[in-house]
Amino acid sequence: MDNKNLKIGNITLKNRLLLAPMVDVTDSAYRELCRDSGAAMAYTEMIVVDSIINENEHTKKLMKIDKSDKPSGIQITGDNIESFRKAIPYLKRYDIVDINCGCPSSRIKECKAGSYLLKDPEKIASIIKLLKSAGLIVTAKIRLGFDKDESIRIAKTIENAGADAITVHARLANQGNDVPADWKKIEAIKKSVKIPVIGNGDVFNAEDAKNMLDICDGCMIARGAIGNPLIFRQALEYIEKGKKTDISLKENLSCFKKYIELSKNKDVIDIPRIKYIGSKFIKGARGAAELRNKIMHLSKYDEILLFVEELIKKCD
Ligand SMILES: Cc1cc2nc3c(=O)[nH]c(=O)nc-3n(C[C@H](O)[C@H](O)[C@H](O)COP(=O)(O)O)c2cc1C
């Protein structure tokens, strides 16, 4: 694969690296941090379509996008076609609408959404056709199957329904992260469909990202970007110039500070979220366990900001 860009519908991304949608992580502040570091695309966290049409206040916050959030992406899930139909007017402002067909949480599966949709690829196809008929650019993020691998059949159904791209998290819905993502399945899907295939699962460094791009069209990063947004810069330097670079603790902590400040500027402050994400940024610091414990006991925005400023000073 030697093309530098990834085209989804009529949108050409500036490179082939994408930030994965992540509940409690990819708010607009975190998306901006990762886009600044080089991610070509980022999505809201997964949002259930019924909460969109109910105009739930919390959901409205999650759905907010601003000028820096381009191309914009929303990830949605649900089980009721009528709810997807009603959600269409709210989806029109996004460049790309991604359908979550992979979430394994029991709360979501009980609603017959997320990975439950993998049991009924025709239903996924109906959702795609509906959204495409409204003129939207539509992608689907799948796992390999619900409890057995049916990935080729699912991917072909999604392609035939008119999807503009497919993201494959190369695990079954009943597999945890202790089971390695099966990239061979991503390769097989890439050979079976013509729409762009974005590979996802176990990309933790620049080399992993390059290897993923060798087998498919795009590389989506989730856990590898939590507390490590500069992974996108590192990956681009490696892919484009063959350069392997390190990130200092000071630089990474400065990213955390920026995240905290962006949260305020964008009015998306969520203290538990900031603390969770902060604990991941601290990972490489000396005495990380103690520092994590400290941050978890803070409760005010200014306290957390001061805490990270002092940590940054100590790096000098
Ligand atoms: C904290 C967290 C939240 C997640 N939330 C979502 C989500 O909202 N939508 C989604 O499609 N996948 C979600 N995922 C799954 C990731 O997008 C990704 O598919 C999975 O973690 C595998 O990629 P990785 O190995 O790069 O982490 C989440 C994962 C994590 C760790």
The ligand as an ORCA input file, in Angstrom:
! r2SCAN-3c Opt
* xyz 0 1
  C     -11.675      3.411     26.988
  C     -12.182      2.819     25.700
  C     -13.372      3.250     25.170
  C     -13.838      2.739     23.946
  N     -14.981      3.244     23.402
  C     -15.327      2.888     22.129
  C     -16.369      3.572     21.429
  O     -16.986      4.512     21.929
  N     -16.629      3.165     20.157
  C     -15.933      2.159     19.537
  O     -16.186      1.838     18.383
  N     -14.954      1.507     20.178
  C     -14.617      1.876     21.435
  N     -13.541      1.285     22.030
  C     -12.766      0.279     21.264
  C     -11.648      0.964     20.488
  O     -12.133      1.935     19.593
  C     -10.808     -0.065     19.716
  O     -11.612     -0.705     18.771
  C     -10.183     -1.127     20.623
  O      -9.699     -0.571     21.826
  C      -9.026     -1.834     19.886
  O      -8.049     -0.895     19.485
  P      -6.656     -0.686     20.302
  O      -5.987     -2.023     20.354
  O      -5.923      0.344     19.495
  O      -7.022     -0.246     21.683
  C     -13.092      1.746     23.262
  C     -11.885      1.307     23.814
  C     -11.417      1.838     25.001
  C     -10.101      1.365     25.550
*
